[in-house]
Amino acid sequence: MSGIPITEADLQAFVDGHLPDGKRAEVEAYLAEHPDEATRLDAYRAQCAQLRELFAPVLDERLPERLTKLARPWRVPLGRIAAAVAWMAIGAAIGWQLRVAVSPAPATSARAPIARNAAIAHATYTPEVRHPVEVGADQEAHLVAWLSKRLGAKVRAPNLDSVGYSLVGGRLLPSESGPVAQFMYQNKEGSRVTLYVRATAPDQEQTAFRYADEGGVRVFYWIDRTFGYAVSSNHLGKDALLKIANAAYAQLNP
């Protein structure tokens, strides 16, 4: 060990794979002694992998004609320009997420953007040990009032005690369509599920209960009047998650 303290910059460089061998060994030793930090970095790695998956198709797209013309005088390989554009997009997205909160990534399919975004938010925050939520369950009234104000309609946090899950708290997240809310629940074994709530257009057509598997995160989602909802888990099977989603649905859509 060099004796030089491990900084946040070192940790982020470790996640990106940019550390020299010596420093990487020091960070690995540090993480072995700080499991909460290791868990946090694992969540960042998962988020980076999801973002790479989302933006990778950009590398295969043809460049606009205006960029092609610009590249010719400089004799810059077009592939490098495409790669630069793609990785700038990824870097900007990751930078914003690590700075403030996760910005739900654009869906790869118009079929279920809410499911995709809910899964990414779930995968990012459920591993957190110290800061899984912004406002805890001990301030539930304040949490619900705050989120309702930001989403522009009355938000509710369903009680899931009947299915073995208690409210941990919640947080506000950004999205391409405006603020969204995430409520987190946990059982006695420490397993977590999340409820993702997004405001929808007043004339949004109602949809039936639907299911999606987004990279190992299972999601049940539905739209009713002014809100879209998604219940997510990466440890429960489909049937067990359906039971929880039904409990939430019964309270949110009586």
C-alpha positions, 0 to 999 in steps of 0.5 A, spaced: 500 500 500 502 506 498 499 510 504 495 515 499 488 515 501 483 512 496 479 518 493 472 518 489 476 519 483 480 512 484 473 509 485 470 511 479 477 510 475 476 503 478 469 502 475 471 504 468 477 500 468 482 506 467 487 504 473 494 502 473 495 495 476 498 497 482 493 502 484 488 497 482 490 492 487 490 498 492 483 499 491 481 492 491 484 491 498 480 497 500 474 495 497 475 488 501 475 492 507 469 496 505 463 492 503 458 497 502 463 501 498 464 495 494 456 494 493 456 501 491 461 500 485 457 494 483 451 498 482 455 503 478 458 497 474 451 494 472 448 501 470 454 502 466 453 495 462 446 497 461 448 504 458 453 500 454 447 496 451 443 501 450 448 506 446 452 500 442 447 500 436 449 507 435 456 505 433 453 501 427 449 507 425 451 511 418 454 518 420 450 524 417 452 527 411 454 533 414 459 529 419 462 525 413 464 531 409 467 534 415 471 528 416 474 527 409 479 533 409 481 531 416 482 524 414 479 522 420 476 514 420 469 515 420 468 509 425 472 513 430 467 519 430 461 514 431 465 511 437 466 518 440 459 520 439 457 514 442 461 514 448 460 521 449 453 520 450 454 514 455 459 518 459 454 524 459 449 519 462 453 516 467 456 522 469 449 525 471 447 519 474 453 519 479 452 526 480 445 526 482 441 520 481 439 515 475 436 518 469 432 512 466 435 511 460 431 511 453 427 504 452 430 500 446 423 498 445 416 503 444 413 497 447 414 498 455 419 504 456 416 504 463 418 497 465 425 499 462 426 505 466 423 502 472 428 496 472 434 501 471 432 505 477 431 498 481 438 495 479 441 502 481 438 503 488 436 497 491 444 495 492 445 501 496 447 500 503 447 507 506 443 511 502 438 507 498 432 512 499 432 520 500 427 520 505 425 514 510 419 511 512 419 515 518 417 521 514 412 517 510 407 523 510 412 528 508 415 523 503 408 522 499 407 530 500 413 532 496 413 527 491 406 529 490 408 536 489 413 534 484 409 529 480 403 534 480 398 529 482 397 525 489 402 520 489 400 514 494 405 509 497 401 502 498 402 498 504 405 491 503 406 489 510 400 483 508 405 480 503 411 481 507 414 487 505 415 494 509 416 501 506 424 503 507 422 510 503 423 513 497 426 518 492 425 523 486 428 521 479 428 524 473 426 522 466 425 524 459 418 525 461 419 529 467 419 527 475 418 520 477 417 517 484 421 510 486 418 507 493 422 502 496 420 496 500 424 490 504 422 484 507 425 481 514 431 477 510 433 484 507 430 483 500 428 489 496 422 491 491 421 497 488 415 501 486 416 506 480 411 511 479 410 516 473 405 521 471 401 520 464 397 524 460 390 525 462 388 522 456 393 516 456 389 509 454 389 504 460 393 498 459 392 491 462 397 488 467 403 487 463 410 483 465 417 484 462 424 481 464 429 487 463 436 484 464 434 479 469 430 485 473 422 482 473 417 488 472 409 488 472 407 494 470 400 498 468 397 504 467 391 507 470 388 514 469 394 519 471 399 514 473 403 509 470 406 504 475 411 498 475 413 493 481 420 491 480 425 485 483 431 482 481 430 476 486 423 474 486 420 469 481 414 471 476 409 468 481 412 471 487 412 478 484 405 478 481 403 477 488 406 483 491 404 487 484 397 485 486 397 487 493 400 494 490 394 494 485 389 493 489 390 499 493 392 504 488 387 502 483 381 500 488 
